Amino acid sequence: MVAFKGVWTQPFWKAVSAEFLAMLIFVLLSLGSTINWGGAEKPLPVDMVLISLCFGLSIATMVQCFGHISGGHINPAVTVAMVCTRKISLAKSIFYILAQCLGAIVGAGILYLVTPPSVVGGLGVTAVHGDLSAGHGLLVELIITFQLVFTIFASCDSKRSDVTGSVALAIGFSVAIGHLFAVYWVGPIIGAVLAGALYEYVYCPDVELKRRFKDVFSKATQPSKGKYIEVDDNRSHVETDDLILKPGIVHVIDIDRGEDKKGRDPSSEVLSSV
């Protein structure tokens, strides 16, 4: 199948396995930082800075380790943003997301098995605060995922020459500063798509894509005259095989004569190629 072109290759399956392993390690380490070792009877104060840094530095480490193999998405929302900006095919993204979800489940399962029952608690499961509605939670997730994906696109932009320092660390810190299930899926995916589209199509559009869109829009806005066009020639007499164009006069010429009659709308050809 054409849709699955490039899927049945060794490099791609290395990338899929890298996403699985990276997500497994990330979830195992990050959720481990949320365990309260004081137990249910004498819980220790929650250290949000420690948890945020653990999430951020864990993802930075995974991006550094696996970025050259799979691109280091390690997040279904990031993969969706990549699909929407034509950086990965839809078929490949399906395998990426499945690997990420499976890796997260296995990582959480390993953590559950090695954690003493007395301190397991919720094992890092997040929930919307009682004072907030699901809509509030969705908006929060949308915003923090927007800044994460925008950071990823800006840090990994091959057209930029001013990027210095560690890209992985920049992505990691963007996770740390945004540390809520329609809430935890819909919100992040919407934020990711908005961030990817805004960066890729507004702030730093691809030159070739920009040219193609411009051609499409110019064709779409061009007034149609059926099979006739108007010619306004103010320069001099121009002789053709069967008529003379005179200056200052609008001439109507049949363009569907002879070999010029194609029976096709050129604007539709441009649209179909985008």
Backbone bond lengths (Angstrom), bond angles and torsions (degrees), N, CA, C in turn:
res aa  C-N    CA-C-N  psi(-1)  N-CA   C-N-CA  omega(-1)  CA-C   N-CA-C  phi
1 M - - - 1.464 - - 1.525 110.22 -
2 V 1.330 116.14 138.58 1.457 120.84 -179.12 1.524 110.97 -63.67
3 A 1.340 116.84 -36.03 1.465 121.24 -177.71 1.515 111.86 -61.64
4 F 1.346 116.74 -28.11 1.455 120.88 -177.41 1.528 111.93 -103.16
5 K 1.328 116.33 19.92 1.455 120.39 177.60 1.529 109.97 -62.72
6 G 1.321 117.19 131.36 1.453 121.62 -179.78 1.513 114.02 88.46
7 V 1.341 116.67 -5.74 1.466 119.92 -179.13 1.524 111.14 -80.38
8 W 1.329 116.49 -40.68 1.462 120.17 -175.56 1.529 110.72 -86.82
9 T 1.322 116.70 56.30 1.462 122.16 178.08 1.519 109.59 -129.69
10 Q 1.309 115.94 154.29 1.467 120.44 -178.68 1.524 112.77 -63.22
11 P 1.341 119.50 -45.01 1.474 118.81 178.90 1.525 113.19 -58.70
12 F 1.341 117.12 -37.16 1.463 118.99 -179.26 1.514 111.19 -66.40
13 W 1.325 117.38 -42.94 1.463 119.00 -179.23 1.520 111.70 -71.46
14 K 1.324 117.31 -26.07 1.465 119.53 169.84 1.523 109.93 -63.80
15 A 1.336 115.55 -41.21 1.465 120.44 179.08 1.523 110.86 -64.35
16 V 1.330 117.30 -42.76 1.467 121.14 179.36 1.525 110.58 -62.83
17 S 1.327 116.82 -44.76 1.468 119.65 179.10 1.525 111.27 -65.89
18 A 1.342 116.42 -32.14 1.466 119.88 177.27 1.521 110.95 -66.31
19 E 1.340 117.28 -40.44 1.464 120.58 176.48 1.527 110.89 -62.97
20 F 1.326 116.79 -40.50 1.467 121.38 178.06 1.525 110.78 -61.51
21 L 1.326 116.92 -50.45 1.460 121.05 -176.89 1.521 111.81 -67.68
22 A 1.331 116.79 -41.03 1.464 120.34 179.63 1.525 111.10 -62.52
23 M 1.334 117.03 -43.58 1.462 120.42 178.66 1.523 111.30 -66.64
24 L 1.320 117.39 -38.90 1.469 121.11 177.99 1.529 110.73 -58.64
25 I 1.330 116.34 -50.82 1.466 120.38 -178.46 1.523 110.91 -65.62
26 F 1.335 116.61 -42.05 1.466 120.54 -179.58 1.522 111.40 -59.82
27 V 1.332 117.85 -48.03 1.467 121.68 -179.55 1.522 110.71 -66.05
28 L 1.312 117.28 -41.73 1.465 121.11 -179.80 1.529 111.62 -60.50
29 L 1.321 116.82 -47.29 1.467 120.52 -178.60 1.526 111.99 -73.05
30 S 1.323 116.65 -44.78 1.464 120.49 -174.97 1.522 111.97 -68.01
31 L 1.324 117.38 -47.40 1.460 119.51 178.72 1.521 111.18 -67.13
32 G 1.316 116.37 -29.21 1.467 119.32 177.07 1.515 112.46 -61.63
33 S 1.331 116.13 -29.86 1.469 119.33 -179.56 1.518 112.47 -72.62
34 T 1.335 118.08 -14.01 1.471 120.99 -178.49 1.526 112.89 -90.14
35 I 1.322 117.41 -8.68 1.469 120.28 -177.72 1.525 110.39 -68.73
36 N 1.305 116.13 129.91 1.466 122.04 178.26 1.523 108.45 -93.25
37 W 1.318 116.33 105.47 1.457 121.24 -174.04 1.520 112.76 -77.48
38 G 1.302 117.83 -0.74 1.466 119.91 174.63 1.514 112.27 -79.21
39 G 1.324 117.66 -13.12 1.453 121.91 -179.75 1.512 111.94 82.41
40 A 1.334 115.72 177.59 1.461 121.15 -177.17 1.517 112.05 -72.52
41 E 1.343 117.26 -28.74 1.467 120.73 -177.04 1.521 112.16 -77.83
42 K 1.327 116.63 -43.66 1.461 120.64 -179.10 1.530 109.40 -127.69
43 P 1.315 117.56 69.91 1.477 119.65 -177.76 1.520 111.91 -67.41
44 L 1.308 115.14 141.63 1.460 120.98 176.84 1.525 109.34 -81.45
45 P 1.336 117.65 156.03 1.473 120.24 176.90 1.529 110.68 -59.80
46 V 1.318 116.47 139.22 1.466 120.78 -179.62 1.527 109.97 -74.87
47 D 1.314 116.69 125.14 1.467 121.99 179.85 1.533 108.50 -99.20
48 M 1.332 116.07 93.82 1.460 120.37 -176.73 1.523 112.72 -66.78
49 V 1.341 116.62 -31.17 1.470 119.56 179.09 1.521 110.01 -65.51
50 L 1.340 115.58 -44.20 1.465 120.16 179.24 1.530 110.59 -60.67
51 I 1.333 116.67 -45.09 1.466 120.82 -178.69 1.527 111.11 -64.81
52 S 1.330 116.37 -44.33 1.469 120.31 -179.53 1.522 111.58 -62.62
53 L 1.335 115.88 -43.93 1.462 119.60 179.87 1.523 111.42 -66.31
54 C 1.323 116.42 -36.74 1.463 119.48 178.52 1.526 110.65 -64.05
55 F 1.327 117.15 -43.45 1.467 120.57 176.56 1.527 110.28 -62.02
56 G 1.338 116.39 -47.56 1.459 120.49 -176.40 1.512 113.46 -65.90
57 L 1.335 116.81 -46.56 1.461 120.08 -178.58 1.528 111.76 -71.70
58 S 1.335 116.73 -30.55 1.471 119.65 177.01 1.525 110.58 -64.98
59 I 1.323 116.60 -45.33 1.468 119.02 -179.48 1.524 110.71 -68.90
60 A 1.344 117.03 -34.19 1.465 120.27 177.37 1.526 110.61 -64.06
61 T 1.326 116.05 -41.65 1.465 120.48 178.41 1.522 111.48 -64.17
62 M 1.330 116.62 -42.91 1.467 120.33 -179.42 1.533 111.33 -66.24
63 V 1.321 117.03 -39.04 1.474 120.33 177.55 1.522 110.20 -63.20
64 Q 1.331 116.22 -41.46 1.457 120.93 179.37 1.531 111.03 -64.20
65 C 1.336 116.64 -38.50 1.468 121.38 -177.28 1.528 113.25 -77.84
66 F 1.323 117.08 -40.22 1.465 120.57 -170.78 1.530 114.72 -113.97
67 G 1.337 116.97 -2.43 1.461 119.89 -176.56 1.516 113.78 -58.83
68 H 1.331 117.36 -38.48 1.468 120.30 -178.07 1.523 112.58 -76.99
69 I 1.332 117.06 -10.45 1.467 120.88 -179.52 1.527 111.57 -96.13
70 S 1.337 115.36 -48.73 1.472 119.62 -174.79 1.519 114.01 -119.19
71 G 1.321 116.76 -8.55 1.459 120.03 -173.34 1.512 111.70 97.59
72 G 1.339 116.84 -11.90 1.466 120.82 175.96 1.510 114.08 64.15
73 H 1.321 118.39 45.80 1.466 120.68 177.54 1.527 110.51 -67.22
74 I 1.334 116.16 -58.75 1.475 124.53 176.21 1.524 111.19 50.63
75 N 1.309 116.79 34.62 1.461 121.85 -178.29 1.535 107.80 -172.11
76 P 1.329 118.79 120.43 1.466 119.72 179.53 1.526 113.54 -57.31
77 A 1.341 116.80 -34.44 1.468 119.81 179.74 1.524 111.10 -64.21
78 V 1.329 116.44 -38.39 1.464 120.57 177.99 1.528 109.97 -64.97
79 T 1.321 116.67 -41.73 1.464 120.70 178.80 1.523 111.30 -62.69
80 V 1.329 117.54 -41.26 1.466 121.28 177.76 1.527 110.22 -61.94
81 A 1.333 116.54 -41.45 1.469 120.39 178.10 1.523 110.79 -62.84
82 M 1.328 117.11 -37.74 1.461 121.12 178.52 1.528 111.38 -66.18
83 V 1.330 117.13 -36.17 1.464 121.01 177.03 1.524 110.09 -64.88
84 C 1.336 115.94 -44.98 1.465 120.87 -176.94 1.523 112.61 -66.92
85 T 1.326 117.27 -21.10 1.460 120.67 179.53 1.531 111.78 -108.06
86 R 1.353 116.50 17.79 1.461 123.18 172.72 1.522 114.20 63.81
87 K 1.324 118.24 26.16 1.459 121.30 179.27 1.526 112.16 -93.03
88 I 1.325 117.02 -12.97 1.457 122.26 176.73 1.526 107.12 -151.39
89 S 1.323 116.69 146.17 1.464 119.78 -177.77 1.524 110.80 -75.66
90 L 1.327 115.39 159.58 1.460 120.53 179.48 1.522 111.06 -62.64
91 A 1.331 117.01 -40.51 1.465 120.43 -179.52 1.526 111.30 -62.19
92 K 1.329 116.17 -45.06 1.461 119.60 179.44 1.523 111.47 -65.84
93 S 1.326 116.48 -36.65 1.463 119.62 -178.46 1.525 111.63 -63.70
94 I 1.325 117.44 -32.83 1.467 120.49 179.02 1.524 110.46 -61.37
95 F 1.325 116.84 -44.76 1.459 120.47 178.83 1.525 111.19 -68.22
96 Y 1.332 117.29 -37.17 1.466 121.01 177.02 1.526 110.55 -59.71
97 I 1.330 116.56 -49.44 1.464 120.73 -176.61 1.526 110.98 -65.77
98 L 1.320 117.41 -39.67 1.466 120.30 176.99 1.526 110.77 -62.48
99 A 1.328 116.87 -42.82 1.467 120.84 179.19 1.525 111.10 -64.87
100 Q 1.326 116.91 -40.67 1.464 120.72 179.21 1.526 111.52 -63.73
101 C 1.321 116.83 -45.61 1.470 120.75 -179.85 1.524 111.08 -65.19
102 L 1.320 116.37 -41.85 1.464 120.09 179.15 1.528 110.65 -65.76
103 G 1.325 116.69 -40.82 1.461 120.35 177.78 1.516 112.23 -62.34
104 A 1.345 116.42 -39.96 1.465 120.60 178.29 1.526 111.03 -64.15
105 I 1.331 116.96 -41.46 1.469 121.07 179.82 1.529 110.87 -65.04
106 V 1.325 116.40 -44.43 1.467 120.14 -179.93 1.527 110.74 -66.07
107 G 1.332 117.16 -41.62 1.462 120.40 178.59 1.514 112.35 -61.36
108 A 1.340 116.58 -44.87 1.465 120.77 177.73 1.525 110.85 -65.24
109 G 1.335 116.99 -36.60 1.462 120.61 178.61 1.513 112.12 -64.89
110 I 1.331 116.59 -42.58 1.469 120.26 177.81 1.523 110.44 -62.24
111 L 1.331 116.81 -44.25 1.463 120.64 179.65 1.525 110.77 -61.14
112 Y 1.319 116.82 -41.06 1.471 120.96 179.20 1.528 110.99 -62.80
113 L 1.325 116.95 -38.88 1.463 120.94 -177.92 1.525 112.70 -70.11
114 V 1.326 117.51 -33.04 1.473 120.21 -175.77 1.523 113.21 -95.94
115 T 1.334 117.98 -0.65 1.464 121.41 -179.40 1.528 110.32 -97.33
116 P 1.344 117.33 130.83 1.467 119.92 177.91 1.525 111.25 -57.59
117 P 1.323 118.79 137.64 1.469 121.80 -178.39 1.524 113.68 -55.64
118 S 1.342 116.57 -29.11 1.464 119.82 -176.40 1.519 113.07 -69.26
119 V 1.338 117.70 -19.86 1.469 120.27 -176.89 1.527 112.49 -122.10
120 V 1.328 117.52 7.02 1.471 119.51 -178.03 1.518 111.32 -58.84
121 G 1.335 116.73 -48.76 1.458 120.30 -179.46 1.517 111.18 57.33
122 G 1.333 115.37 -138.01 1.469 120.38 178.33 1.503 113.16 -85.85
123 L 1.333 117.45 -4.31 1.465 123.74 178.83 1.530 112.62 55.41
124 G 1.333 115.34 40.00 1.457 119.52 175.20 1.507 115.48 81.91
125 V 1.332 118.11 8.02 1.465 120.43 179.15 1.519 109.37 -66.50
126 T 1.317 116.95 128.98 1.462 121.02 -179.20 1.515 110.75 -91.50
127 A 1.320 115.36 153.60 1.463 121.21 178.78 1.517 108.85 -148.48
128 V 1.305 116.11 149.11 1.463 120.87 177.97 1.523 108.67 -68.08
129 H 1.315 116.41 134.75 1.465 121.67 179.08 1.521 110.28 -57.11
130 G 1.336 115.46 145.86 1.456 120.43 -177.38 1.511 114.32 -58.42
131 D 1.333 117.31 -27.41 1.464 121.04 -179.36 1.528 112.76 -84.11
132 L 1.329 116.97 -3.63 1.466 120.92 -178.33 1.524 110.50 -111.97
133 S 1.321 115.53 148.36 1.461 120.58 175.87 1.528 109.48 -88.50
134 A 1.331 116.06 170.77 1.464 120.27 176.63 1.529 110.87 -62.18
135 G 1.332 116.45 -33.49 1.465 120.21 177.91 1.512 112.06 -64.56
136 H 1.349 115.99 -40.80 1.466 119.71 176.82 1.528 110.25 -62.35
137 G 1.326 115.06 -44.90 1.461 119.08 179.92 1.515 112.22 -61.26
138 L 1.329 116.42 -41.82 1.461 120.53 178.75 1.521 111.17 -61.66
139 L 1.331 116.33 -41.47 1.465 120.28 -179.67 1.524 111.13 -65.13
140 V 1.345 116.31 -41.14 1.467 120.26 178.18 1.526 110.30 -61.33
141 E 1.337 116.67 -46.66 1.461 120.73 179.46 1.526 111.42 -63.10
142 L 1.322 116.58 -37.96 1.464 120.72 178.34 1.523 110.69 -61.06
143 I 1.321 115.96 -45.21 1.471 120.35 -176.43 1.523 111.58 -67.13
144 I 1.357 116.75 -47.53 1.467 118.48 -175.83 1.535 111.26 -70.39
145 T 1.335 117.46 -30.56 1.463 119.18 176.62 1.524 110.66 -75.13
146 F 1.333 116.72 -32.54 1.467 120.58 175.32 1.525 110.04 -58.55
147 Q 1.339 116.57 -49.28 1.467 118.38 -178.42 1.526 111.52 -66.63
148 L 1.338 117.66 -33.31 1.468 120.38 177.59 1.521 110.82 -64.16
149 V 1.328 117.35 -51.75 1.464 121.00 -176.27 1.528 111.21 -68.24
150 F 1.326 117.01 -37.12 1.468 119.43 177.34 1.532 109.99 -62.82
151 T 1.340 116.44 -39.93 1.466 120.59 176.62 1.522 111.09 -61.90
152 I 1.328 116.64 -42.33 1.466 120.95 179.78 1.528 110.86 -62.01
153 F 1.328 117.07 -47.91 1.466 120.38 -178.65 1.528 111.12 -64.10
154 A 1.324 116.48 -41.99 1.466 119.67 -178.64 1.522 111.61 -69.08
155 S 1.332 117.23 -37.07 1.463 120.93 -177.60 1.521 112.46 -75.03
156 C 1.330 117.15 -28.42 1.467 121.34 -175.49 1.525 113.05 -104.20
157 D 1.317 117.43 13.66 1.465 121.33 -178.06 1.528 110.15 -71.52
158 S 1.322 117.01 113.53 1.465 121.23 -178.68 1.520 112.52 -69.13
159 K 1.343 117.46 -15.98 1.471 120.56 -179.27 1.524 111.83 -81.32
160 R 1.346 116.48 -11.71 1.467 119.88 -178.77 1.523 111.13 -89.16
161 S 1.325 115.42 143.12 1.467 120.63 176.85 1.522 111.56 -116.04
162 D 1.347 116.51 1.44 1.460 120.16 -175.87 1.522 113.01 -103.51
163 V 1.339 118.06 7.60 1.465 120.59 -178.77 1.519 109.42 -79.79
164 T 1.324 116.38 119.90 1.459 121.81 177.54 1.524 108.98 -125.41
165 G 1.324 116.36 166.56 1.457 119.43 180.00 1.516 111.33 81.42
166 S 1.328 115.22 -165.88 1.456 121.70 -175.33 1.522 111.62 -93.22
167 V 1.323 116.65 119.09 1.465 121.30 175.71 1.520 110.12 -64.41
168 A 1.337 116.41 -42.06 1.465 120.73 -179.59 1.522 111.33 -60.71
169 L 1.334 116.42 -39.43 1.466 119.76 -179.83 1.523 110.90 -68.62
170 A 1.322 116.85 -38.01 1.470 120.08 177.57 1.520 110.63 -61.46
171 I 1.335 116.63 -42.87 1.464 120.76 177.87 1.518 110.45 -66.30
172 G 1.338 116.55 -40.58 1.458 120.61 179.48 1.509 112.95 -61.80
173 F 1.311 116.73 -43.87 1.467 119.78 179.32 1.522 111.51 -68.41
174 S 1.331 117.53 -29.88 1.464 119.04 177.00 1.523 110.59 -67.56
175 V 1.332 117.10 -28.49 1.469 121.03 173.92 1.521 109.81 -72.96
176 A 1.330 116.52 -40.99 1.463 121.28 -177.64 1.522 112.46 -63.27
177 I 1.329 118.24 -36.02 1.466 119.37 -176.92 1.525 112.31 -81.70
178 G 1.347 118.40 -9.91 1.467 120.32 178.92 1.505 112.27 -119.68
179 H 1.388 109.58 59.16 1.481 113.26 -169.33 1.541 111.74 -104.13
180 L 7.208 121.03 91.55 1.472 116.44 160.26 1.481 92.02 -140.70
181 F 5.822 141.90 -147.44 1.467 96.57 173.85 1.496 95.95 -101.40
182 A 1.660 128.03 -54.79 1.460 103.82 173.34 1.520 110.88 -45.92
183 V 1.331 116.70 -29.17 1.459 120.67 -177.04 1.516 110.56 -61.30
184 Y 1.343 116.90 -44.57 1.457 120.75 -172.38 1.520 113.75 -87.20
185 W 1.319 118.05 -4.24 1.463 121.52 175.74 1.523 111.41 -114.66
186 V 1.318 116.64 -52.90 1.467 120.34 -176.75 1.523 111.19 -64.64
187 G 1.342 116.87 -48.46 1.464 120.56 -179.03 1.514 112.95 -57.63
188 P 1.356 118.01 -54.21 1.464 119.21 179.34 1.519 114.02 -60.90
189 I 1.337 117.58 -39.19 1.466 119.62 -178.08 1.525 111.22 -67.56
190 I 1.341 116.93 -42.23 1.469 119.70 177.23 1.524 110.17 -62.09
191 G 1.331 116.16 -45.96 1.464 120.07 178.86 1.509 112.15 -61.38
192 A 1.336 116.62 -39.81 1.459 120.71 180.00 1.519 111.85 -65.66
193 V 1.329 117.00 -44.68 1.468 121.25 -179.97 1.526 110.71 -63.87
194 L 1.332 116.71 -43.36 1.464 120.29 179.18 1.521 111.29 -62.23
195 A 1.335 116.32 -44.01 1.464 120.07 -179.10 1.520 111.17 -65.52
196 G 1.331 116.57 -46.48 1.459 119.85 179.99 1.516 112.68 -62.55
197 A 1.338 116.41 -44.39 1.465 120.44 -179.85 1.524 111.35 -65.89
198 L 1.326 116.66 -41.89 1.463 120.39 -179.33 1.521 111.28 -62.71
199 Y 1.331 116.77 -45.16 1.464 119.46 -178.68 1.527 111.29 -70.42
200 E 1.338 116.14 -46.96 1.464 120.68 -172.18 1.517 113.51 -74.68
201 Y 1.346 117.92 -32.91 1.461 120.56 -173.75 1.526 114.28 -107.83
202 V 1.342 117.51 -16.28 1.464 120.17 -177.68 1.522 111.41 -111.95
203 Y 1.332 117.05 -57.95 1.460 120.02 -174.26 1.528 113.00 -77.71
204 C 1.308 117.84 -46.78 1.465 120.59 -177.07 1.524 110.93 -132.92
205 P 1.332 118.04 66.28 1.467 120.30 -177.19 1.517 111.87 -70.01
206 D 1.308 115.79 148.72 1.450 121.86 174.79 1.529 108.89 -67.01
207 V 1.324 116.51 134.71 1.466 121.38 -174.87 1.524 111.03 -60.60
208 E 1.328 117.60 -45.54 1.462 121.33 -178.97 1.519 111.15 -65.44
209 L 1.347 116.75 -41.94 1.467 119.89 178.79 1.523 110.63 -64.33
210 K 1.332 116.47 -40.53 1.458 121.24 179.45 1.525 110.77 -61.58
211 R 1.345 116.00 -40.50 1.466 119.86 179.58 1.526 111.12 -65.92
212 R 1.331 116.51 -41.26 1.462 120.53 -178.80 1.524 111.51 -66.65
213 F 1.352 116.60 -41.24 1.456 119.80 176.64 1.524 110.91 -62.89
214 K 1.339 116.24 -39.81 1.458 120.70 179.84 1.522 110.51 -63.09
215 D 1.339 116.41 -41.16 1.462 120.40 177.98 1.523 111.13 -63.31
216 V 1.335 116.00 -41.91 1.464 120.41 -179.28 1.514 110.87 -63.17
217 F 1.350 116.24 -47.50 1.457 119.71 -177.57 1.525 111.81 -67.26
218 S 1.331 117.04 -35.21 1.463 119.20 178.97 1.526 110.52 -67.72
219 K 1.324 116.82 -35.58 1.464 120.48 176.28 1.520 110.72 -68.00
220 A 1.347 115.46 -39.56 1.463 119.82 -176.39 1.523 111.83 -68.94
221 T 1.337 116.61 -34.59 1.466 120.35 -177.36 1.519 112.97 -89.51
222 Q 1.321 118.21 -6.36 1.460 121.92 -179.98 1.523 109.94 -69.97
223 P 1.348 119.70 125.25 1.469 121.34 -179.00 1.516 111.86 -62.75
224 S 1.298 115.03 136.11 1.460 120.77 -178.96 1.528 110.83 -97.01
225 K 1.333 117.12 136.30 1.466 122.84 179.76 1.528 111.06 -120.05
226 G 1.332 116.17 26.22 1.457 118.81 -177.73 1.514 109.88 70.06
227 K 1.340 116.19 -125.61 1.462 118.76 -179.78 1.527 111.83 -102.02
228 Y 1.336 116.72 17.21 1.457 120.49 179.17 1.520 110.19 -122.76
229 I 1.342 115.76 150.77 1.456 121.19 172.02 1.516 108.47 -128.94
230 E 1.336 115.69 154.63 1.459 120.31 178.95 1.517 109.37 -101.62
231 V 1.308 116.22 136.21 1.453 121.48 179.88 1.512 108.74 -121.28
232 D 1.320 116.09 124.46 1.461 120.23 178.84 1.516 107.11 -114.04
233 D 1.317 117.16 107.63 1.456 121.55 -176.58 1.520 108.79 -115.14
234 N 1.344 117.74 116.27 1.462 122.19 -178.73 1.526 112.39 -111.82
235 R 1.339 114.81 13.62 1.459 115.94 -173.29 1.532 111.92 -93.32
236 S 1.278 118.60 -61.92 1.467 121.40 -176.92 1.520 108.63 -162.42
237 H 1.345 115.56 176.82 1.450 119.88 176.73 1.525 109.09 -68.50
238 V 1.297 116.09 130.39 1.462 120.65 178.20 1.513 108.20 -121.49
239 E 1.325 117.12 118.52 1.453 120.75 -177.63 1.521 110.57 -92.52
240 T 1.327 115.65 137.81 1.460 121.88 172.24 1.512 107.68 -120.89
241 D 1.335 117.08 -171.33 1.465 120.03 -177.64 1.515 112.52 -64.52
242 D 1.339 117.83 -34.69 1.460 118.68 -172.17 1.517 114.50 -134.46
243 L 1.338 119.11 11.67 1.454 119.30 176.01 1.518 109.70 -160.04
244 I 1.332 115.28 164.02 1.456 122.04 177.46 1.514 108.37 -119.76
245 L 1.346 116.66 126.29 1.454 121.38 176.78 1.515 108.47 -87.58
246 K 1.333 117.73 125.09 1.451 122.03 -178.74 1.517 110.55 -105.39
247 P 1.323 117.40 144.52 1.465 120.74 -177.59 1.516 111.93 -63.15
248 G 1.364 115.67 143.93 1.452 121.54 175.70 1.501 113.99 78.51
249 I 1.330 118.31 3.74 1.466 121.46 -178.00 1.521 108.71 -118.13
250 V 1.316 115.71 135.60 1.457 120.72 176.77 1.512 108.63 -84.08
251 H 1.307 117.63 121.89 1.453 122.51 -178.94 1.518 109.57 -108.37
252 V 1.309 116.86 139.69 1.466 122.66 176.39 1.514 108.27 -104.85
253 I 1.324 116.84 122.48 1.461 121.87 -174.79 1.521 109.38 -118.89
254 D 1.316 116.58 132.94 1.470 121.57 176.24 1.524 108.25 -75.45
255 I 1.328 117.18 119.42 1.471 120.74 -176.91 1.526 111.77 -97.02
256 D 1.352 117.61 0.11 1.460 120.26 -177.35 1.524 111.59 -100.18
257 R 1.328 117.62 27.23 1.446 121.43 -178.25 1.520 110.11 -91.11
258 G 1.323 115.58 145.37 1.455 121.55 171.94 1.512 112.96 57.18
259 E 1.344 114.50 -131.02 1.454 120.66 -174.49 1.514 112.29 -77.30
260 D 1.344 118.47 -10.51 1.460 120.75 -179.59 1.518 112.17 -74.25
261 K 1.328 118.15 -13.55 1.464 120.85 -176.29 1.521 108.84 -82.44
262 K 1.308 115.74 103.47 1.456 121.22 -175.29 1.518 112.75 -99.36
263 G 1.334 116.81 -29.26 1.453 119.56 -177.67 1.512 113.06 76.89
264 R 1.348 116.36 16.21 1.467 119.62 -178.34 1.513 109.62 -128.77
265 D 1.315 115.38 150.41 1.462 121.44 175.11 1.521 108.09 -96.46
266 P 1.351 118.66 111.84 1.464 119.97 -176.42 1.515 113.25 -59.54
267 S 1.322 117.61 -29.34 1.464 118.91 -179.42 1.510 111.19 -65.59
268 S 1.344 117.24 -31.48 1.463 119.56 179.03 1.518 110.69 -69.09
269 E 1.345 117.32 -31.03 1.455 120.12 177.84 1.519 110.65 -68.38
270 V 1.307 117.14 -38.64 1.460 120.37 178.11 1.517 110.52 -65.75
271 L 1.336 116.89 -44.36 1.460 120.94 -179.23 1.514 111.16 -62.36
272 S 1.313 116.42 -38.45 1.461 118.58 -176.82 1.512 112.62 -72.12
273 S 1.331 117.21 -17.75 1.460 119.81 -178.83 1.504 113.09 -89.26
274 V 1.330 118.77 -7.52 1.463 121.75 -178.25 1.511 109.55 -82.83
